[in-house]
């Protein structure tokens, strides 16, 4: 009976066990099916615990945990914890096998060969551990992701909240405040190549998050660090990303290697190279489990950079910033940071960028869009071109302050560089300022000379040397072709120094005369020599002593006065003409004739006696009373010559005819003849000529009328005037 009882009990147990197995298998199958039916994006921790956790097949559960990747950190952590816990027994068993075999990996290889399911579990566990590290990193990064500004409400729509045409039940347009998405989603961060994720974070300017990523996964990202830095936007302020920029370790004299701070101080059993090599022999993982989607090709840099390589990287980054954005301030900040971190040979680059930043941000700018500045463009420019760029849009009021704050620092920098290079040039800044004066407008020259007056303290003067100032003034004024800026030219002259010394020495006067004669020949153009520029004229004055310069300034004063007089009567001449004509009486006579015949008053013409007398007075003044040393415009002509020219011009300009109904009447001619008569016989007039001189002028006028007559009919036009010139009713007015 007892035997029969035990036999029945055993059968009952087997039946119960079989039923339990069937029930358990049914539950496992049911839970697995339910899990597969779930939407991956809507999985919750309860689903993981009560559905996936109830599946009894460890390999299936681990595989499901690897296949499912979500964007919620809490849900993803639950998946990873479940998958890792289900693989613990395989790790314990494999560890025991290795320990019993005295750490002989052949025993582990044999085990995986016989139980390939364990090899698959070990691989999947390594994936889960890697994702767990990335999850921890993401959670830490999430805390420092840039706080995106909340979506702005359209304030204009608030006015229409009571719009009768609006469907009050329509909630599709309800505005809610929501934050912008993170730079990268958790699911992307887990599955994509870590370098790709780092580049995404860098390009999103999440620098604090990038620092965490580099610190937590340093060994993986170290070879590709410069590819990551390349992804940081060029417009990014270097002060914000200074924590990820390379620096120099002064102890080792190579690039600083960041401190590594991984999540686990020790590797898991499945992460040992020997273990991985063993299970990879018997399991080929699917591609999606490698977590290397969207990989980025790059050139690995394994070793720390040398100081010069580090400096080269900063220089190349500056070129990229300038070519991509033109933001010199960002490039300058980067160089300053690199220099502070020990990168050598950046001082010169920093100086260039500092000077360029003054040009771009501090110098006056024009209205039109300017070409972006690059280092190549900057280095290709001569110092004079840089000075002109600094002052291109400066007004005459701001010119001098701009020179002090923009140009002078630049000139002192290049002067210091020349000295460091072993080629000192203490006069470099003065020479460039002088060159600028010789090429700029008279408005700017006047502003500079007013800031260089000898009465100012030496420290405040732009041009500190009086002789240089005189030479520049002579070169600028005699080299300028202007016909209407006499006020400016006189203003420049008034800023010049005055030297007191004796000028009675005949040898001195002779030397000065020879100098001015040579200067006149120098400024006179010829077929083989073009018009002398201000720079050319300056070379002429450079060897001259201050005594000769003083005499030249006296002559300049006379020439300026002559120029103002001639400009007053609308017959201006460039200042150099007074030099060129100083020894040519015919040239002076030609211009005097031009002044007498074409001279105009304030209203554009000569009106009556007053204007004629004023014109004659000015023409006589230009002779210098017959003193050739006075250097007047007509210094080679006598007063009588001027009076004859004036009378000839008066009569010739009056030879205009007025026609009416085909009849010609010499009204204007008779008017000017009467003015001439009044001036000749008035006791207060400066026009006095002998009868012979008057007759000579009258004859010349008659001949001119004859020569210019368009018709041979002596009853009309200029031929009539020429014929009747000495008739009693006309000619007698000069003699009776």
Secondary structure, DSSP 8 states (H G I E B T S, - for coil): -HHHHHHHHHHHHHHHHHHHHHHHHHHHHHHHHHHHHS-GGG--HHHHHHTGGG---HHHHHHHHHH---S-HHHHHHHHHHHHHHTHHHHHHHHHHHHHTTT-HHHHHHHHHH-HHHHHHHHHHHHHHHHHHHHHHHHHHHTTS---------HHHHTTTT-TTS-TT--TT---------SS-HHHHHHB-HHHHHHHHHHTT-HHHHHHHHHHTHHHHGGGHHHHHHTS-TTS-TTTSTTTS--EETTTTEE-------S-SS--GGGSHHHHHHHTTS----GGGG--BT--------S--BHHHHHHHHHHHHHHHHHHT--HHHHHHHHHHHHHTT-SS-HHHHHHHHHHHIIIIIS---SS------HHHHHTS-HHHHHHHHTTT--TTTHHHHIIIIIHHHHHHHHHHHHHTT---TTHHHHHHHHHHHHS-HHHHHHHHHTT-TTS-GGG-SS--HHHHHHHHHHHHHH---SS-HHHHHHHHHTS---------HHHHHHHHHHHHHHHHHHS-BTTB----HHHHHHHHHT--HHHHHHHHHHHHHHHHHHHHHHHTT----HHHHHHTTT-HHHHHHHHHHHHHH---TTSS--HHHHHHHHHHHHHHTTGGG-GGG--TTTTS-HHHHHHHHHHHHHHHT---EEETTEEE-HHHHHHHHHHHHHHH-TT-S----HHHHHHHHHHHHHHHHHH-S-S-TTSHHHHHHHHTTSHHHHGGGT-
